[in-house]
Amino acid sequence: MLRLFLFLGLLCPLFAGAQGLSGHLDGHITEAGGRGLEGVSIVELSGRFSAFSEADGHYSLDLPQGEYTLIVRSLSHEEQRRVVALSPDSPFLTLDFVLQPSTTALQEVEVLGRKETSYKSDYSFVGTKTAARLIDVPQSISTVTKELMEDRQALRLTEVVKNVAGVTQYSHYDDLTIRGFRNGYESGFRLLNGLRSGFSYGNSFTQTPLTVNLERVEILKGPGAALYGDINPGGTVNMVTKKPLDVARQALSFSTGSFNTLRATADLTGPLNDQKTLLYRFNAGFEKSNTFRAVNDTRSLMAAPTVTFLPTDKTTVNAELVYTHIDGYLDRGLPIRGGDLYALPQSFTLSQPSDYFRTSTYYLNASLNHKFTNWLSFNASYLDFTYHEDLSEHRTLNTYADAPANTVMNLRYFDRRAEEYTKNLAAYFVLNRSTGPVAHKVVAGVDYIRFNTDPQSTMFEARQKVVNGVTSSLTFDLKKPLYEIQDPTKYVRRPLPQFFTDYINSVYHTTGVYVQDQLDVTERLGLLLGVRYELFADERDYGDGKQNIRQRQLLPRAGLTYALRDNLKYFASYSAGFRPLKPEYIRFPERYGRATAFDPETSYQLETGLKGEFFNKGLLATVATYQIVKRNQLVNTGSLTPEGAPVYRQNGQARSRGAELELAGNILPNLSLNASYAFNHSEVLEADLAVENGQPLANAPRHSAGLWTKYTFLTPALRGLGVAVGGNHVSRRRTENQVANTTTGELYWAYWPAYTVLDAALFYTTGKFNFHLNVNNVLDQYYFVGGYDFFRASPGAPRNFLATLGYTF
């Protein structure tokens, strides 16, 4: 990390000397009544030159002489475009803009596209279910915009989180650590436009979502249960999809890079009629890559058409249909040979050439916003999500055949066909009224979520094979690996395990009723009060008739903001969390290694800090401290029952305390920044396994930091050229399960080593063409992003590059 900052220091004189300009433009940006508008962006069409208006609406822009199309954009006003020419006869011009209010920019449900082009997002819906400036929400919210994802060439969600304070990878799946707590598999799910998706829950957590159609990724830090129900205490990940724009824009890109990677994307949007009451957007992407993991070729395809209909100035309807297909291998991670983390290359795998992992996801997302009056609106959203998989894999049985030497692994073979369904319906009213001097924004609504699996799902498991009449165990020699096309007809089929029967009989549903009030008590003081009542139940026939295992919880939330200055706010909040358990863990705990029923997980967070907007509102800064306590934490031991079901333990209490700093936006019009640092001290306080008491939470680093900064040169000689540098640091992390000493067989806690990875990029834009060259892991570090134990480690990619040619029209 020190090398990175030294490099930036050396670049500063170069930046300072690159400001010689031959033209100047200034003026005022006002609304119709003449009041100056602060923080409005004025951007040259190519994006190379931009500025923000000051408190009185004044702006100033230096740029070379020539002809330009200027775009003025504001969250709450209509966009304006002007053509201007700077010449030797007129090198200095004054140009004023008068903006008209936008009637659709701050809709209560996000159905229109974002026009800003920055690392900073001006607003979010995830914190309050209504459009709110991030500075006004009394809880930390981190945002990664599509511009940052494009500059980093991030195709998958796991590549995005390196830009978020306090968020790291738990493993190589769609599996994260947020403020010390795991967020993936049974301990978290991903929201899509504020609705629960099938991503990162059940089997689908092994497949990381693609970013092709994402406008931004938001993380609401701490429990969001008062709004969204059963949420992991570390935070909630919300993926916001791209919505149609009322102006025509088209972009194509083609990429090639390391590991025989080929990629293409398309983003097309605009109006379908002259009245601009029917808008469309179409996103598509394809990637073929061998990946850095051996025998793990992958082909990914996504198509995402979206339509927005505005029948009146009071009603907006949006619908999107998204299809994703990924054909590759299920990468179970890197086995550790003989206790040596670096004994095998990062590419080493247990997968066989005949293995495959084919997944398809389909979802329909529709939303409606209707304004009855200027103070009352109704909002409804629906998400129908399907996940389908065809799987054939060789994977570890989580034991070594030659323990404690640990060089030969016992394997299991899976052939699985499964389908999962997640459905959401959300409806709520928003009421804006005042009682005396106090202004209220009240949200009252109900959510219904249903998850079930296809009862025709099935699987074939084997741990032995018969060759020439001789039965032997499936094993894999880490010293003499053998990769060949396998014949499963020689494998000994095991009975369908009870845990899979439990899985295919799964039908869970939950209803949440909630109310929230955002109060402007004074010009400086704001309060947020909310409560949700969650009703979780299942529909299962346990052999003695249908019974519902009900789990109920009241989930309060409270917060305040106080404006210390116009651009700086103090905030404090309390939020409760709750995660119901799968009913079979309560009804039949013995199937999962416990004599008594498991208990639902509960949690809370206390948080306080400062949020500020600086550099003419171009940069958002957040400083926060927090404490999170989680009770009844469910932990996968990594062991299996004789039937093959996972064995769990449940810790009584775990605590996480920490502090975060995050910066996102523009320091200068041509200097973009995303920087973060997080300190987290986590501790298991009441462990079910005595030796875990006092240990940090699994895969929870004490220190993590990230940086990405992009500079675009303004001098005529270097016009269109830009450079970016960045990196990530993650300190050491404890394994989820104990590992065995290769000499004595004694169990101990192992740690994934700390790592620092440096990245860089070069950009060039000329006319409608742009060129990117991204180099990741410049120093070619061998590192681990996380993992569970020595059977399933998650290595990071070695040095790699991706070159992209883009065209906009």
ZIRAQUI-V438562 format. One record per backbone hydrogen bond with DSSP energy under -0.5 kcal/mol. NH is the residue of the N-H (numbers start at 0). CO is the residue of the C=O. If there is no record, write none. Layout:
NH:CO
NH:CO
This chain:
4:0
5:1
6:2
7:3
8:4
9:5
10:6
11:7
12:8
13:9
14:10
15:11
16:12
17:14
18:15
23:90
24:60
25:92
26:58
28:56
29:27
29:96
30:34
31:98
33:30
36:28
37:35
38:52
40:72
41:50
42:70
43:48
44:68
46:43
50:41
52:39
53:57
56:53
58:26
60:24
62:22
65:85
67:83
69:67
69:81
70:42
71:79
72:40
72:70
73:76
76:73
77:99
79:71
81:69
83:67
85:65
86:89
92:23
94:25
96:27
98:29
98:96
101:75
106:103
110:108
112:243
123:131
127:124
128:124
131:123
133:121
135:132
136:133
137:135
138:136
141:218
143:216
144:142
145:214
148:144
149:145
150:146
151:147
152:148
152:149
153:148
154:152
156:208
158:155
159:156
160:156
162:159
163:160
166:163
167:176
169:174
170:174
173:204
174:172
175:182
176:167
177:180
178:165
180:177
182:175
186:183
187:184
189:198
190:236
191:194
192:190
192:238
194:191
196:189
200:197
203:200
204:201
205:202
206:203
207:205
210:154
213:210
214:239
215:239
216:143
217:237
218:141
219:235
220:139
220:218
221:233
224:575
226:223
227:223
228:224
230:228
230:577
234:231
235:219
236:188
237:217
237:235
238:190
239:215
239:237
240:238
241:212
244:279
248:268
250:266
251:806
252:264
253:804
254:262
255:802
256:260
257:800
260:256
260:257
261:287
262:254
263:285
264:252
265:283
266:250
267:281
268:248
269:279
271:277
272:277
275:272
278:307
279:269
280:305
281:267
282:303
283:265
284:301
285:263
286:299
287:261
288:297
289:258
290:258
293:346
295:292
297:288
298:326
299:286
300:324
301:284
302:322
303:282
304:320
305:280
306:318
307:278
308:316
309:276
310:308
311:314
314:311
315:368
316:308
317:366
318:306
319:364
320:304
321:362
322:302
323:360
324:300
325:358
326:298
327:325
327:356
330:328
331:329
333:792
334:332
335:789
336:334
336:339
337:335
337:405
339:336
340:338
342:339
347:344
354:351
355:391
356:327
357:389
358:325
358:356
359:387
360:323
361:385
362:321
363:383
364:319
365:381
366:317
367:379
368:315
369:377
370:313
371:369
371:375
372:375
376:429
377:369
378:427
379:367
380:425
381:365
382:423
383:363
384:382
384:421
385:361
386:419
387:359
388:417
389:357
390:415
391:355
392:413
394:411
396:409
400:407
401:407
402:399
404:401
408:475
409:398
410:473
411:394
412:461
413:392
414:459
415:390
416:457
417:388
419:386
420:451
421:384
422:449
423:382
424:447
425:380
426:445
427:378
428:443
429:376
430:441
431:374
432:430
432:439
434:437
435:433
437:434
438:436
438:519
439:432
440:517
441:430
442:515
443:428
444:513
445:426
446:511
447:424
448:509
449:422
450:507
451:420
452:505
453:418
456:453
457:416
459:414
461:412
462:491
464:471
465:489
466:464
466:469
469:466
470:468
471:464
473:462
474:472
475:408
477:406
477:475
483:481
487:485
489:486
490:487
491:463
492:490
493:460
499:496
500:496
501:497
502:498
503:499
504:500
505:502
507:450
508:536
509:448
510:534
511:446
512:532
513:444
514:530
515:442
516:528
517:440
518:516
518:526
519:438
520:518
520:524
521:524
525:523
525:560
526:518
527:558
528:516
529:556
530:514
531:554
532:512
533:531
533:552
534:510
535:533
535:550
536:508
538:506
539:546
541:539
541:544
543:544
546:539
548:546
549:547
550:535
552:533
554:531
554:552
555:553
556:529
557:573
558:527
559:571
560:525
561:569
562:523
563:561
563:567
564:567
567:564
568:610
569:561
570:608
571:559
572:606
573:557
574:604
575:555
576:602
578:600
584:581
585:581
585:582
586:582
587:583
590:587
591:588
592:589
593:588
597:584
600:578
601:630
602:576
603:628
604:574
605:626
606:572
607:624
608:570
609:622
610:568
611:620
612:566
613:618
617:613
617:614
618:613
619:663
620:611
621:661
622:609
623:659
624:607
625:657
626:605
627:655
628:603
629:653
630:601
631:651
632:650
634:648
636:634
636:646
640:644
643:640
646:638
647:591
648:634
650:632
651:685
652:685
653:629
654:682
655:627
656:680
657:625
658:678
659:623
660:676
661:621
662:674
663:619
664:672
665:617
666:670
667:670
670:667
671:709
672:664
673:707
674:662
675:705
676:660
677:703
678:658
679:701
680:656
681:679
682:654
683:694
684:652
684:682
685:652
689:687
691:688
692:689
693:683
694:691
698:733
699:696
700:698
701:731
703:677
704:728
705:675
706:726
707:673
708:724
709:671
710:722
711:669
712:720
713:17
717:714
718:715
719:712
720:717
721:762
722:710
723:760
724:708
725:758
726:706
727:756
728:704
729:754
730:702
732:751
734:749
735:787
736:787
738:747
740:745
744:740
747:738
749:747
751:732
754:729
756:727
758:725
759:774
760:723
761:772
762:721
763:770
764:719
765:768
768:765
769:805
770:763
771:803
772:761
773:801
774:759
775:799
777:757
779:776
782:780
784:793
785:793
786:169
787:791
788:791
791:788
792:333
793:785
794:792
795:782
799:775
801:773
802:255
803:771
804:253
805:769
806:251
807:767
808:249
